[in-house]
Amino acid sequence: MVQIFLDTASLKEIEDISTWGIIDGVTTNQKIFLAEGGVDFKKRVLDICNVIDGPISVETTQTSVSELLDEAREYASWHKNIVVKVAMYGNGNGLKVVSQLAREGIKTNMTVMMTFNQLVLATKAGATFVSLFYNRSKEAGENADQIIKNYVSLARENGYKSRLIVGSIRTPEDVATAISAGAHILTIPTKILAQMPFSKRTEETIAEFDKAWQDFLSLRKAEAKPPVTR
């Protein structure tokens, strides 16, 4: 069964959507935290961990290998569910960091990936999760749907443990397409996820059934009246 992560750092959104019973984890990044204003970063991360008992991705912000490792170890020390996000830097630094963290038993989510090759390298380095940026990949001229299919097939055939997260989701249709392609996990912004339960035809059908029930109750009430005697 595909898993659904919520792509947000809003505690209110997470608390609201968690009551749906469908959220398996949360992903965050620098832009997502910027949208939250001047919140206490560590407190918000821990608050999220207290709401969702699943992987909570927190992204590193440094660039050198040593700084990235220090930052990753710090985040990982905060809570057992924290997954450290590390970008796929073009100079290979991200791979160095992920492979070292894997040796230390720290869960990682290698992120900002657009190509099949990047996903394979991240998997080989030992990433717990590998994140494909679906629409950004398309904008870069890649066939994102085929990348998902190819990676999932390769992972299944070779017994890879890394789980494919598909992000950069912009419409409910993106969700359906990525799931159909075989994505292990979708990370979805709240505004997109909130649209997914809605269908105009479903709402019309509910209204039709509700009216039929009220008509039924009215009919029963009329038939239950005692006959008028004179």
Stockholm file with secondary structure:
# STOCKHOLM 1.0

chainA/1-230         MVQIFLDTASLKEIEDISTWGIIDGVTTNQKIFLAEGGVDFKKRVLDICNVIDGPISVETTQTSVSELLDEAREYASWHKNIVVKVAMYGNGNGLKVVSQLAREGIKTNMTVMMTFNQLVLATKAGATFVSLFYNRSKEAGENADQIIKNYVSLARENGYKSRLIVGSIRTPEDVATAISAGAHILTIPTKILAQMPFSKRTEETIAEFDKAWQDFLSLRKAEAKPPVTR
#=GR chainA/1-230 SS CCEEEEECCCHHHHHHHHTTTCCCEEECCHHHHHTTCSCCHHHHHHHHHHHCCSCEEEECCCCSHHHHHHHHHHHHHHCTTEEEEEECCTTSHHHHHHHHHHHTTCCEEEEEECSHHHHHHHHHHTCSEEEEEHHHHHHTTCCHHHHHHHHHHHHHHHTCCCEEEEECCCSHHHHHHHHHHTCSEEEECHHHHTTTTCCHHHHHHHHHHHHHHHHHHHHHHHHHSCCCCC
#=GC SS_cons         CCEEEEECCCHHHHHHHHTTTCCCEEECCHHHHHTTCSCCHHHHHHHHHHHCCSCEEEECCCCSHHHHHHHHHHHHHHCTTEEEEEECCTTSHHHHHHHHHHHTTCCEEEEEECSHHHHHHHHHHTCSEEEEEHHHHHHTTCCHHHHHHHHHHHHHHHTCCCEEEEECCCSHHHHHHHHHHTCSEEEECHHHHTTTTCCHHHHHHHHHHHHHHHHHHHHHHHHHSCCCCC
//
